[in-house]
């Protein structure tokens, strides 16, 4: 009987810790500012687990992001150099 009460108490403490760990503040993985950094494509390397080459996939996505950033900068330059309205 004493061990049943003890194990119930331990299970209750463990369950409380488990539930409270899910109530933490927002993590960096869901933070949009972290997703815009160059290292945000690092999780793509996990594609190795399902049969893709994660390093090539990551390099490809990084290249696309760089081209997109360059295009956005060019558009901003053109927008800034146009006639004033």
C-alpha positions as CSV (number, residue, x, y, z in Angstrom):
1,X,0.0,0.0,0.0
2,X,2.8,2.4,0.9
3,X,4.6,1.7,-2.4
4,X,1.3,2.3,-4.4
5,X,1.0,5.8,-2.7
6,X,4.6,6.5,-3.4
7,X,4.5,5.5,-7.0
8,X,1.2,7.4,-7.5
9,X,2.9,10.5,-6.1
10,X,5.9,10.1,-8.4
11,X,3.6,9.7,-11.4
12,X,1.6,12.8,-10.4
13,X,4.8,14.8,-10.1
14,X,6.1,13.5,-13.4
15,X,2.8,14.3,-15.1
16,X,2.8,17.8,-13.7
17,X,6.3,18.4,-15.0
18,X,5.4,17.1,-18.4
19,X,2.3,19.3,-18.7
20,X,4.1,22.4,-17.4
21,X,6.9,21.9,-19.9
22,X,4.4,22.4,-22.7
23,X,3.4,25.8,-21.2
24,X,6.7,27.5,-21.8
25,X,6.9,30.8,-23.8
26,X,7.3,30.7,-27.6
27,X,10.4,28.9,-28.7
28,X,12.9,30.1,-31.3
29,X,11.7,27.5,-33.8
30,X,8.3,29.3,-34.1
31,X,9.8,32.8,-34.0
32,X,9.5,34.3,-37.5
33,X,12.7,36.3,-37.0
34,X,14.7,33.1,-36.6
35,X,13.1,31.6,-39.7
36,X,14.4,34.5,-41.9
37,X,18.1,33.9,-40.9
38,X,20.4,32.0,-43.2
39,X,20.6,29.1,-40.8
40,X,16.9,28.4,-41.0
41,X,17.3,25.9,-43.8
42,X,19.4,23.6,-41.5
43,X,16.4,21.3,-40.7
44,X,16.2,20.5,-44.4
45,X,19.3,18.3,-43.9
46,X,17.0,15.9,-42.0
47,X,15.6,15.0,-45.4
48,X,18.3,12.3,-45.4
49,X,16.1,10.3,-43.2
50,X,13.5,9.8,-45.9
51,X,15.8,9.2,-48.8
52,X,16.6,12.7,-50.1
53,X,20.1,14.3,-50.1
54,X,19.5,16.9,-47.4
55,X,22.7,18.9,-48.1
56,X,21.9,19.4,-51.7
57,X,18.3,20.3,-50.8
58,X,19.5,22.8,-48.3
59,X,22.0,24.4,-50.7
60,X,19.3,24.7,-53.3
61,X,16.9,26.4,-51.0
62,X,19.7,28.7,-49.7
63,X,20.5,29.7,-53.3
64,X,16.8,30.4,-54.0
65,X,16.5,32.6,-50.9
66,X,19.7,34.5,-51.9
67,X,18.3,35.2,-55.4
68,X,14.9,36.3,-53.8
69,X,16.7,38.7,-51.4
70,X,18.7,40.1,-54.3
71,X,15.6,40.6,-56.4
72,X,13.8,42.3,-53.5
73,X,16.8,44.7,-53.1
74,X,16.7,45.5,-56.8
75,X,13.0,46.2,-56.6
76,X,13.5,48.5,-53.6
77,X,16.2,50.4,-55.5
78,X,14.0,50.8,-58.5
79,X,11.1,51.9,-56.3
80,X,13.3,54.5,-54.6
81,X,14.8,55.9,-57.8
82,X,11.4,56.4,-59.5
83,X,9.6,59.8,-60.0
84,X,8.2,61.3,-56.8
85,X,4.4,61.2,-56.6
